[in-house]
Amino acid sequence: MKRTILSFLVFISITYGQYNIKSPYLQNPDMVIGYVDSCAAFWLNAYDPVNGGFYTNIDKYGKASGTQKNMQTQSRDAYGFVRAFMLTGKDEYLTKAKQALDFMYKHAWDNTNGGWYWELDKYGNPTSGNTNKDAFHQHYGLLGPMASFEATGDTLDWNWVMKGYQNNETKMWDNRAEYFGYYDYSSKNWSTKNNKSFNATVDAITTHLLYLYLLTKDQQYLDKTLQIIDNMQTWFVPSMDLQKIGFAEIYDANWNSLPSETMTIMGHVLKTAWCFARVNQIHPDPSYISSAKKLIENVLLKGYDTEFGGPYKDYNRTTGQMLMWGNPDTAKAWWQMEQAVTAGLQMYQVTSEDQYLKMADETLDFFMKYFVDHTYGEVYENRTRRGVQTWGEGKGNPNKAGYHSIELGYYTYLYGKFFVKKEPITLYYDFQPGKDRKVFLNPIELPFNNYAIKEVIYNEQPYTDYASQTHELHLPVNVGGKFKVTFEQVIYDDIADEKVLPEKFELKQNYPNPFNPTTNISWQLAVGSYVTLKVYDVLGNEIATLVDEEKQAGNYNVNFNPQQTNNDKQLSSGIYFYTLRAGKFVETKKMIFLR
């Protein structure tokens, strides 16, 4: 099968559709590598070389105060250091990630009752704050270990991920058919469980569930992810119709929203949209994109700064009023800005609609200008709508560490290069020598056959023992170390691959779906036969003939452009069907065109 690299010329002023990108970091996503490097370097100073672990409370200069070394600080800092290593290749960051996790593994697990303690002192002793356990901390306890496993394949990290995941499944999961989902919080020994919530639900996807599937292809993790998506579609999205803004975030155990809990957070609304878009990439469903659109539209219309860019913070969902928290000016939060960037870029990739690119671009532009401390490094927690400091300038606290700032840079690089610029991405991995094994590399949520490994460098020399299309790196016995891996997007022309012939007939779901302006349709033939591939409307009228000829056994792909139909008429938005006939094999699938 011929493979074509997608490449474009880069200009100083870059136009996509009708929108002109203004952020230099999106015009040239390689620039965010320096930003991520700066953020990671800032957090190095938070490490305690005497007792281990990273301090939680950090001032604007990187100096620690107090004695807290919370579990979530270790997990979030580890995540940030891992992503910084993957972008820069600097070994020091991976070393610090392992030190954060070592402290966490040694001290933060409740060996009596199971689950993570969330508050620790400088020596790793649990403090009096650990009176209960909540899903927020249990999920985030898996964030750092999951990222470390991705970059290193370390079985110690995997074992801790499984330990935490299985504890969540047995202790926090409500398996009642009508009310399934993660409980929000529990007593210390798990004897009582209460409520459902945004954090208990969506944060399961962003911290570990999606990565578990991407790195293993194990159906059980996709199934669990789809259950969480079902919670989001059944409870969060419909609740929007009853609010002035946002959605209900706190529920009782039976998914009844709690009237006393009225706060809705724009970052949560956008993060939910991001999750819908990400899951749609690996399990296409038009309803996921419809939900994501509804969520983002709600923020853009009611909780977004259209003058300076970026989402505002918190609102009363029942009145629509912004929660000022004593602040004389409206404000924005660093982590909520990230959600606008990541959700915007994902939705732009899926829909090609400029409004999502615009949201991502102007939010990123504001963030880099006003949130980033270009003198001392890292980012501030809050800024006013005009970029002025508010609520202090500390950079580390129980809810802020090296996570969101670095994740914003990491995904701006991945999404910016792949989705906007259509350029290859390069990441670093470090696998220790061991037994003969294959390592699956899948850093971005796209269909597995939509991108491939282009090149691997090992010990500064080309390394060829890998399967490009399946993202598998083969490590023979005692081979290990740092690998520099470049991935590229691929498109396929209509020529069969004679080297690897499929074992069965199969018509695949078009991608993207829903689509605009075009979509790709792939299929495979086990034996040669006469093939027709046709598109029909809902009334059964033939719209287009894409293939009508004899084909040899192999894998095929064609691009469907709604402007190129049998009668040369443009199609309207709606549902269409495509049917493949190859000998006795006949299969039809549905696709959705959005204008």
N, C-alpha and C positions, 0 to 999 in steps of 0.2 A: 504494500500500500504506500503510495507516495505521501510524504509528509512535507508540508509547507510551513515555514516559519513566518509568523505574522510580524512584519516590521514596517515602521513608518519613519519618515523624516521628522526631526524635532526642530521646532522653530521657537524663537524668543517669545513671540505672542502666539499662544496656542488656542485654537478654536475647536470646540466639539459641538456639532450641531449648530445651534444659535448662541451658545454660551461661551464666553471667553474666560478661561481659567486665569485667576489672578494670583493665587498662592504659588510662590516659587517652589514650595515643597511638593506641590502636585504637578507643576510643570516639569519638575525634575525630582522624582521620588527618591533618587539616590541621596539627596540632601538630608533626608530624615535619618540616615545612618549616623551622621555626625551628631544630630540631636539626641538620638538614643544613646550614643556613646557618652555624651555629656551627662545625661540623666543617670546612667548606671554609675559613672565615676563619682557622682555626688553621693550615692548611697553607700559607697565603700567606707566612708568615714563613720557610718553608724554601727560598724562591727565592733564587738567587744573581744579583743584578742586574749583576754585573761579567762573569761568564763564562757566564751563562745556566744553565738547568736547575735542578732541585730536589735538595737534599741528601737523602741516604738516612737517616742517623742523626739522630733528633730527640728531645730530652728532653721531659719532661712540660710544660714551659713554652713549647715551640715553638722552642727554640734548637737550631741545628744543631751537630753535632760531627763531627770527621773530615773526610775529603775525598771520600768516595764519592758518586757520583751515578749509581746503577745504572739500567740500562735499565728494569727493572721498576718502579722508583720513578717514573720519568717516565710510563710507561704507566698505572700505577695512579692517580697523582695527576691525570693528564689525565682519566681516567674520572670520578673524583670531582668534579672541577671542572665537567665537562660536565653531570653529573647535577644538581649544585647550581644551575647556570645554568638547566637545564630546569625546576626547581622554583621558583626565586626570580626568574628573569629578570634577575639582576644581571650586567651585561656584564663586570665585572672577572673573574668566574670563567671565562668563556669565553676571555678574553684569556690568563689563566694556563694554561688547558688548551693553548692553541696554543703558548705558550712552552715548556711541557714537551715537547710533540710536536716542535717545531722542534729542540730540543736532541737529542732522540732520533733524528730523521730525519738530522740532520747527523753524528752521531757513533756511533750504536749499530749500524749495519748493517755486516756483514762484506762489503766490496765484492769481496774475492777469492774467498771460498768460498760466500757466500750465508748468510743467516740472521742472527739478532740476537746481538751480544755481550751478555753479561748484566752484566758488572762494568766500570764506568767510573770514572775519577778526576774531579776537579773541573773539568778542562779538556775532558773527553769522551774522553780517551785510554783504549783498552782496557787492562786491567791483567793481571797474571799469572794471575788466576783463570780466564781464559777458555781453559781447556785442552780443553774439549769443548763440545758443544751438547746441550741436552736439550729435550724436547717441552714441559715446564713453561714454560720461558722463551720458547720460540718461540710458544706459544699466547698467553701473556700479553703478548707484544709487540704483539698485535693488539687487545687490550682497549681501550686509549685511542683509537687511530685509528678503531676501529669505532664507539665512542660519539660521537666528534667528527663522523664522517660522518653519523650519524643526526641530530644536532642542527643541522648546518650544510650538509650536502650538498657539502662541500668536495671537489673532485676530487683534491686532493693527498692527503687522508686516504684516499680510495678507492684511489688508486694504490698507496699503501703497504700497505693491507689486502690488495690483490691480490698485491702482491709477496711479502708474508709468507705468504699462504695458498698461493700456487703453489709457493713454496719448500718448505713443509710437505708438499704433495702429491707433489712430485717427489723430495724428499730424505728424508722421514721416514715416508712411507706404505708399509706392507708390503702389496703387492697379491696375495700368494699367497691362493688361494681359501679354503683351510682356516684360514689364520692372519691374515687381513687385520686391519689396525689400524695405529695410529701406533706407531713405535718409541719407547722411553722416552728413550734418549740415543744420541749418536753422537760420533765423533771430530770434531775441529774442521773437517776438510775433507770430512766425510760419507763417508769411505772405509769405515768400519766402523759397524755399527748394532747395538744391543743392547736386549733386553728389551721388555716391554710393561708398562703400569702404569695405575693409577687416573688420575694426573695427565695422562698422555699421552692418555687417552681422554675422561674426563668434562670436563676443562677445555677441550677443543675446543668443546664445546657452550656452556659458560657465557661464554667469552670472545668468540666470534665466529660460530660456525656458525649458531646459532639466529637471531641478529640478521641475518645475511646473507640468510636466507630471509624473515624478517619484512619486511625493507626492500626486497626485490627480487621476491619471489614466484617466484624462479628455482628450478625443480625440482631442479637439480643440487645445490643446498645442502640441500634437504630430503632428497634421496637420501643425501648424505653423513652428515647427521644421523642418519638411520635406520640407517646402517651402524654408527655409534657406539652407538646404542641396542642394536643387535644384539650388539655386543661386551659391553655391560653385562648383557644378559639371558643371554648364553651363558656368560660367565665369572664375573662378579662375584656375581650373585644366586645361582646354584647353589652357589658355593663356601661360602655361608653355612651350608649344612647340615653342613659338615665342621668348623665352628669353634665355639668356646665363645661368641664374640661377633663381630659384624661380618663382614667378608669378606676374602679374600686380596687385597692391593693391588699386589703386585709379582710379575711373571711373567717367564719366559724368552721368547725370541722366538716360541716355539711355544705360548704360553699355558699352560705348566705353571707352577703357583705355586711360588715359591722357598721352601723350608722354612726357610731362614735369615732370611727377612724376615717377622717375626711381628707387627709392629705394625699395628693397625687403628685408624682415627680416626673418632670419632662424626660429626664434621663431614663427612667424606667419605661416610659411609653416608647421611646426610641430604641432602647435595648430589646424590647419585645419585638419591634419591627425588624431589627437586625437579625434576631433569631429566626423569625419566619423566613426571611430572605435566604439565610444561610442553609436552613434545612431544605428549602425549595431547590437549592442547587443539587442536592444529592438524592432528594425524593420529591420530584416535581409535582406540585399540586396548585392549580390556579387559585384555590381559596386561600392559600398561604400568602400569595402576592396581594390578593384583595384585602386581606387583613392588614398586611404591612402598609399598604397604601392608606387605609383608613387611619391607622395609628399615626403615620407621619403627617398626613393632612391635618389631623387634630392639633398636632404641635405647631405646624407652620401657620395655621390660622389663629391659634389662641395662646401659644406659649413660646413664641419665637421672636427674636429681635431682627426685624426686616431691614433696619437701618444700618446696624453695625455687624450683624451676623451672629449666629449661635443661639441655642435654646436658653430660655430662662430656667430658674430652678424649680421651686415648689409652689403648689397651688392648693386651695381648698376646692375639691372636686364638685362640691354641692353649690357653691356660690360663684365659682370661676375667678375668685380674687387671688392675687398673688400673695404668698406668705412672705412678709418682709423681714420677720425676725428682728425688728428694731432697727433695721438698716434704712437710712434715708433715701437710698437709691436702689433701683432694681439690680439684681445680681445674677451671675452665672457661676457654675461650678466646673472644675477641671474635668471630672469624670463624665459629666453630662455632655460636655463638648465632644468628648471622644465618641459617644454614641451617635451624635449627629454626623460625624465624619464616617464612621464605619457603616452605619445604616444607609447613609446617602450613597456611598460608593457601591455597596452591594446592590442596592435598588437600581442604581444607574446601569450596572452591568446586566441586570435582568430585564429592565424595561427600555433602556436607551433614552429615558426621559431626562431632559436637561434640568428639571427642577431638583432632582436628587443630586446631580453633580454640583449644582449651584449651592445647595445646602451644605454639602461636604466641603466644598472649596472655600466659601466665605467663613464657615466655622473654623476651618483649619487656619485660614489667614488670620483671623482674630486671635486664635489660640497662640499661634507662634509669635505674634506681635506683643501680646499683653499678658498671657499666662506664663510664658517661658521666662525664667530669670537668666538673661544672657550674661550676667556677671558671675553669679555664684553657682549656677546650674540648677537643674530640675525645674519644677513648675509650682506656681502658687495654687492654693486650694480654691480661692474665690477671687473674682474681679467684678467690678460694676459693669454695667452695659457699655461704658465708655473705656473700660480697661484699667480703671483706677483700683488700687488695693482696697479691700474691705475685710473685716473680721480677722485682721492680723496677717502675718506673713510666714507663719510656721509652715513647714513642708512635710512633717511626719507626725501622725497621730494614730489612734487605734483604727481609723478607717482610711488612712492614706499612707501609702508606702511606695514602692517602686513598680507598682502594677499598671494603673491606668495610663500614666504618662508614657511609659515605655510601650505598652500595648498599642496606644494611639500611633506611635511611630512605626511599630512593627507592621500593623495592618495598613497604614498609609503606604508603606513600601510595597507590601504584597499586592494590595488592591490597586494602588496607583500604577504600578508597573504592569500588572496583568490586565486590569479592567479598563484603565484609561489610556495608557501608553501602548499597550499590546507588546510589551517588551519582556525578555526573560528575567527571572529572579534568581538570585544566588544566595544560598544559605550554608552555614557551617554546622557540622555534626561531629561528635566525638564518641566513637564506639571502642570500648576496651577490647583487647584481644581475648579470645575465648574459643569456644567450640565452633565448628562449622555451622553457619546459620545464614538466613536471609532476613534483612531488615526492610520493613515497608516504610517508605517515605511519602507522606501525603500531607504537606503543610497547609494546603488551602482547600476550602470546601467547594470543589468543582467535581463534576462527574469524572470518574477515574480515567476515562479515555480522552478527556479534553485537554490534558497537558501531559508532558512526558519529561523524563530526565534527558537533558541535552548533553551534559558533560559532568564528569567527576574528576576532581584532582585530589590525589593522595600522595603525601610526601613530595609535594611540588611536581609530581609527574601525573600524566593522564592515567586514570584507572578505568578499565573497561569491563570489569566483571559485574555488570548490572543489566537489568531488564528495563529498557527505557519506558515502554508503554505501561508496564505494571508497577513501576516505581519501586522495584525490588533491588536492593543492594546486596550482593553476595559477599559474605565475609568468610573465607576459608579459615581453618584452624590457625589460631595465633596471629591472625591479621586484625589490626585495629589501630586507632589513632584518629587524627583529625581529617575529615573529609569535607571538601568544598564542592557543593553540588549545585549545578545550574539547571533550572527547570524552564521549559518553554511551552507556550500554548501551541497547539497543533490543529490544523484543519486537514481534512482528507479529500483528495480528489476521487473521481469515480473509477479508480483502478484497483483491481483485486490484489491483495497481498498473497503472493504465491508461496511464501515461506511458511506461514502459519495458517493452515486452513481450518475453518471452524468445523465443529463436530455436529452441529444442528442448525436448522433454520431458525432465524429469530429476527423479528422486527422490533426495533428499540423505540423508546419514547423520544419524541423530538426534543431538541434542546436549543435555545431556551424555550420554556413553555410556562406561562404565556409568552408571546414573542412580538417584537416590533423592532426593526423592520423585517428581519428574515429569521429563519430557523433551519437547523440541520436535522436531517432524518437519516438514521443509520440502520443497516440491516446486514445479515450474514447468510450466506448460502452454503449448505453442506455439500451439495453437488451442483454441477452446472445445470441451468434450465432457462427457459424463456421467462423473462421477468417483466411485469408491469407494476408501476407504482403511481397511483392516482390519488388526487385530492377531491373530496366531495363536500358539498354544503349539507346542512341538516335535513334538507328535503331530498337528498340523494342525487342532486345535479352534479355532474362532473365539472370540476373547476379547472383542474390542471393535470396534465400527464407529465410526470417527472422522468419516468423510465419506461421504455417500450422496446426491449431488445433482448437477445440472447446474452446470458452472463455465465462466466465460469465460477466455480466455487471460490468463495472468498468473502472479504469484508468490504462493505461499500458505504458511501455517504454521499448525499446530495443536499444542496441548499435550496430551500423553497422561498421564493420571493413573491409575496402576494400581488405585486405589480405585474408579474409575468404569468398571466392566466391564459386559458384557451381562447377567450374572447377579448383579451387585452383590457379588461375592465378591472379597476381597483376593487379589492374586497373591502367589505365593511367589517367592523369589529364583530366577533362572534365565535361560535364553535364550528370547527371543521373536522373532517375525518380523512385519514389517509389509509389506503389499502394496498398491501403488497400481495401480489400473486406470483408464485414461482412453482410451476408444475402443480402438484396437488396441495401445496402449502398456500393458505390464505389467512391473512391476519389484518385486522383493522385497529387503529388507535385514534384517540381524540386529541385535538390540539386547539388552542385558543389564540386568536389574533386580536391584539389590542391596538387601536389606532390612536 
